């Protein structure tokens, strides 16, 4: 596996990084395990909340430089990159602020004696993270586990090594003990070796179904707890009474943010037939005004995709969709650039036999479906192997709430696109994975909920 930064804007190689050796892996495991044992002996979180606050402070102080890494590594728009850096600082502050509360013993009512459970660290957590949000994906796992007392080893995506190094350096600069977070440019054999090691207690992965299945298999074979976030094919349901002005502000960005490379972005727009033609026109108009260009230029509104190979794979999916009967309402034209640009594209008339019907298209491609009524909308929404997020638009919020509960997914948002905050749990069901990150649910993922019971005499 080659870890290198290739600028998606012009496809130019920036830097190649050396692979981790087996000795590097062993040293990381030894340091992490020693730190776990040290932390395990302590009462409470010790200095970790203050150190995590310092991580947040450094993220904000170095926002421009950290954001520039994201733009160079995977092509993120500079404004979106800064927002990601700020979000990471917010997550770090949240878990630092709530450390005592999250670690507090939980009393249990029991007539036979005194009972409670404590949340305790379990050991090293091995992280396998993707390229689309290079800092945010790390912080979702790092912040809660750092407070809990689980050291971490990071295997990041091979195309964002600069961002991985920058995150690790920030943690070190914040004064966290050595071994708190170790970034390693490991290969897949070394990943399996690390998961099998008894010093590793759990595995957190965000990525593809194939990658998740492989890592989950290794974790299961070694009886290691795992959490998986494996992408989605999220729906955006538009009912007849949707607020059209709000829809115009939200719907295009729900697909084009981060060049459409968001697990929870809206990929399937399901619209009742009375509003279908108007909605197709809305999306086509918005997509036609997207400004492709240098992601470091604030005037650019649609960045390149993360790499040329990802662009080419998306183009093949669109070709298969069209060959299978889909119609192109807009786009699907080449863009004259050496970079990884993909013209925003709108597809309609995708039926159940189309090869992309149950595929995630990870890029600026919107699929729009017409349904007769909301029951048909729910049936279509749930006819998917994925279940990560979804959106419902209706002026009747109580009705929208009831409808949202019928969608088979981990997260549903009403009258707005996907949002993420440290106070909100993140995760899905079906082939979108299992487990939760953020909020107290994410804090508990790799905790030992240790029961203490004192018998009555």
N, C-alpha and C positions, 0 to 999 in steps of 0.2 A: 504494500500500500504506500503510495506516494503522497506525502503531506506537502501541499504547495498552494501558494496564493497566485491565482490567475485572475487578473482584473476582468470582470465580466463586461465592462464597457468597451474594451478594445481587444480582449482575448490575449493580452500580453502577460507573460510569466513575470511575476514580481520577485518571488523568493521560494526556494525549496528548503524544507526542514529535515534534519536527520531523524531516522527512525529510532525508536527506543530499543535498547538492548534488553536481553533477559535479565541482565544485572540491574538495569534501571528499574525494571518491574519489581524485582526482589527487594531492592532498596526502598521503593515506594511502599510496598506491603509491610516491610519491617518498621519503617518510620510511622506509618499509619496505625499499625497495631500497637506500637509502644505508646503513641499518643492516646489511643482509645483506652488503654489500661490506666494511663494517668488521669484522664478525664473521668473515667468510671469510678475512681476512688474519691472524687470531689463531691461535695454536697452542693447541689444547685449548679447553675451555669457558669459560675466563676466570672472571669473577665470576658467571656465570649460575647455578651451583649454589647459591651463597650467596643470590642474589636469589630463587631458587625456594623455598629453605627459608624465606625471609622471607614469601613468598606463603602458604605453609602456616601459618606462625605467625599471620599476620593473619586467615586463615580461622578458625583456632581462637579467637583473641581476640575476633573479631566474630561469633561463631557465631549468637547470638540475632538480631542485626540482619540478617545475611545470610539466615538461615532465614525471617525474617518476609517478606523480599522474595519468596521462593518461594511462601509461603502466599498472599500478596496477588496475585501475578502469575497463578498457575495452580492455586491451591487445595490445595496439598500439605499433608497433616497436619503439624502442627508437629513431632512426633517424627520423622517421615520426613524433614522438611526439615533438621532438625539432623543427622540421619545422613548426608544428602547432603553437607552442608558438611564434616563430618568426613572422609568418603570423599575429597573433593577435596583436603583437606590431606594425607591419606595418599598420594595419587597424586603430588602435588607433591614430598613428601619422598622418595618412592621414586626418582623420576627424578633428583633432586638427589643422592641418596646413591650412585646407580649411574652417574653421569655419566662418570667416568674409564673404567669397565669397558665401558660401551656405546660409547664413542668409541675404544676401543683398536684399533690395527691388527690385522687377522686374518691370520695367516700361512697360506700355501698351499704344500703340498708339490708340488714340480715338479723333475724331473731336469734341465731345460734352463736353470735359473737361479734366482735369488732372486725369490719372488713373495709379495705380500700385497695386501690391499685395505684402504682407509681409508673410513670413513663421513663424508661431507661434506655440508654444507648445499647446497641447490639454489636457494633463493630464497623469495619470499613464498608462503605457503600460505593459500589463501582458504577460510574455514570457513563452511558453511551448516548451522546447528544447529537442533534442534527444541525444543519447549516442555516436554516431560514431565520432563526432568531438566536444568533450565536452566544449572546450574553444572557438573555432572558431564560432560555432553556436551562442554562447552568444554574442561574440564581434560584429558579423554582425548587431545585433539589438542594442546592448548597445552603441557603439561608436557614431552613428549618433543621436540617441535619447537623449543621454547625452548632446551633443552639442546643440541640439534643445531645450532642457529643459523639456523633458518628463522623470520623474522618472520611475523606472522599478521594477517589482516584478518577480522573476524567479521561475518557477517550472521546475526543471531539471528531466531527466530520473532517475528512481529509482536505476539504477545500477552504476551511476557515482556521488555519493554524495560527495566524496572527492574532485573531480574536481570542483563541484559547490561551495563548501566551500572555496577552494583556490582562485577562481575567485573573490568571494565576498570580501575575506580578502584583496586581492590585491587592489581592488577599494578603500576600506577603508584606507589602508596604503598609498595610493596615495593622500589622503587628500580630497577626494570627500565628500560632505555633507552627513550626515546620511539620509538614504532614497533614495539615488541615485540609488542603486541596492540592493534589499533585496532578499536573497535566502530563500525559504520556502519549507520544505518537506511536501507539502500538498497532500490531497487525491482528488479524482475526484469531490466529492461533494463540496469541498472547492474551487476547480477551477471554477465550475459553479457559486458559490456564489460570487467569486471575479469578474468574468466577468459581472455579473448582477449589481455589485455595481456602483453607479453613479460616483464615483471617478475614475473609470477605463475608459479610453477613447478608448483603442484599444487592440487587441490581436494579437501577432505574434507567429505562430506555425511552427515548422519543425518536421515532423514525418510521420506516416503512413496515408494511406487514411482513415482508420477507425477513427483514432484519430483526423485527420483533420476535417472529416465530423461532428464528435461529438462537437468539439470546435467551428467550424463555425456555427453549428446550434444554440449553446448557444449564440454566438456573434450576429447572425442575430436576434434571438428572443429579444435581448436587444438593437438592433440597434447600435452595436459597430463595428467600422471598424476593419477588420482583414486582415492579410497576411498569406498565406499558402504555404509551400514548402513540397510536399507530396511524394517525391521519383520519380523514373523514371525507364524506361526500354530502356536506351539510345542505339542508334545504332552507329556502327563504320563501315562506308562504304569504301570498298577497290575497287578502279577501276583498270582496266588493266594496266594503266600507273603509278601506285603508285611507289614511291621510296622504293625499297625493303630493302635496308640497314637501312633507317630511320624507316621503318615499324617494323623491328626486334627490334629496340631500344624502340619503343613506345608502340606497341600493347599489349605485356604481362603485362606491368605495368598499362595500361589502365584498366585492369580487376583485377589485384591482389593487387594493392595499398590498404592499410588499410584492408587487408584480403578480398578484394572485397566488403567491407561494405561502399560504397560511393554512394550516391543518383545519382551522375552524372558519375559514372564509366561506361565504355562501357560493356554492357551486351549482346547485340545482334550484332554479327559481320556478316555483309552482304557483300559477296564477289562475284565478277563476275566469271563466270564458268571457264574462262581461268586461273585464279590464285587460284581457290578454293583449290585444293589438296595441292598446295604449302603452302597456308596459314594455312590449318589444321595442316600440318607438323610443321610449324613454331610455332604455339601455343602449340602443344603437346610437342615439344622439350623444349620450355621455361618452361612450367608447370612442366615437369619432373625433371627440375633442381632446383625447388623451395626448399629452406632449411627451414623446419619446426622446431620450437624450442622455447626456452625462448626469448620472445620479448625484454628483456633487454640486450640480447647478440647481439652485432653489427653484428655477423656472420649470424644471423637468417634473412631470407628474406621473410618468410611468417609467420605471427603471428597467434595465435589462434583467433577464432571468439569471440564476446563480452561475450558470455555466453553459457553454455551447451544447454539450451533450444533453442537458436537461431540456433546452429549447428544441433540439432535434427529436427527442422522445415525445414531447408534447405535439410536435407537428405530425408525427406518425399516428398518434391517437386521433387527432382531428381528421386525418386522411381516412382512417378506419371508420370514424363516425360518419363521414360523408359517403363513403362507399357503402355503408350500411343503411343509408336512407336519410340521414340528417341533412337539413338545409342550412346554408350559411346566410344568416341575416346581415352579417357584417364581418369584415376582416378576412382572416386566413390568407393574407398576402405577405410575401417576403418583405423584409425591411433591409435596406441597403446599408449594412454595417458589419464590420468584423466581429462585433460583440454579440452577446447572447440575447438579442432583442427578439420578441415575438409580438406581432401586431395583435392588439386586442380583438377578440373574435366572439361572435354571438352565434350559437347554434340553436336550432329549433327542430321540431318533428323527430325527436329521438324516441323510438319505441323500445319495447322491452327486449326485442331481438337484436337491437343494435349492440355491437361489441363494446361500446363505451358506457352502456346503460348503468352498469354497476362498477365503473372504474372511477377513481379519483383523478381528475385532470388538474395537475399542480402547476398552474400558470394562469395567464389572463384570458381564460376562456369561460364564458357563461353559457349554460344550457337552460333554456326556458321551456317549460311544460304547460300545456293548457289542460285544465280540469273543469268538470261541470259544476262541482260543488265542493264543500269543505270535507265531506266524508271521503270523496275521491282524492282530495289533496292529502289527507292523512294516510290513506292506503298507499299512495305513491311515495310519500315521504318515508314510510316504514318498509317499503319494498327495497331494502338495501342491506348489504352486509355490514355497512358502517353505522355508527351511532355516536358521533362526537358532539356536534352542536346543531343549532337550528334557530330560525327566526320566524316569528309570526307578526304580521302587520294587520291591525284592525283598530278602528276607532272605539270599539266596544272592548275595553281592556279586561273586563271580567270574562267575557266570552273568549278572548284571546288567551287568557290564563287557563281556562278549561281546555281549550284546544291544545295548548302547549303541553299539557300533561299527557295527552294522547300520543305524542311523538316519542318514538323509541330512541332516546338519545340521552347523553349525559348532561347536556346544558341546553337551555332554550332561552332566547332573548325576545322580548316583546317590544315592538315599535322602535327598534334600534338594532344595529349590528352587534357582532360579538364584541364584548369588552372583557378585559382581564384586570383584576386588582388582587392584592394579597389577601383581602377579606373574602374572596370568592373561590370556592373549590373548583379545580380544573380537572376534567377527565371524561372518559366516554365508556361506552359499552360495545357489545358485538366485536367486530374486527377492528374497532377503533381503540381497543385495549381495555385495561382494567387498572384499578387503583386511582387515587386522586393526589394532586399536588396543590400547594397553596392552602391557606386557611388552616384550621386545626386538623382537618382531615389529612392534609398533606404532611403536617407535623407528625401525625401518628403512623404514617405509612411504614417507617422502618424503626418504630419504637417497640420495646418490650413492655407490654402492659402487664406489669408484674403484680399479681395479687398478693396481698399480705392479710392473713386471717388470724385473729386471736380468739381462741375458744373461751367461752364463758366457763368459769369454774363453779 
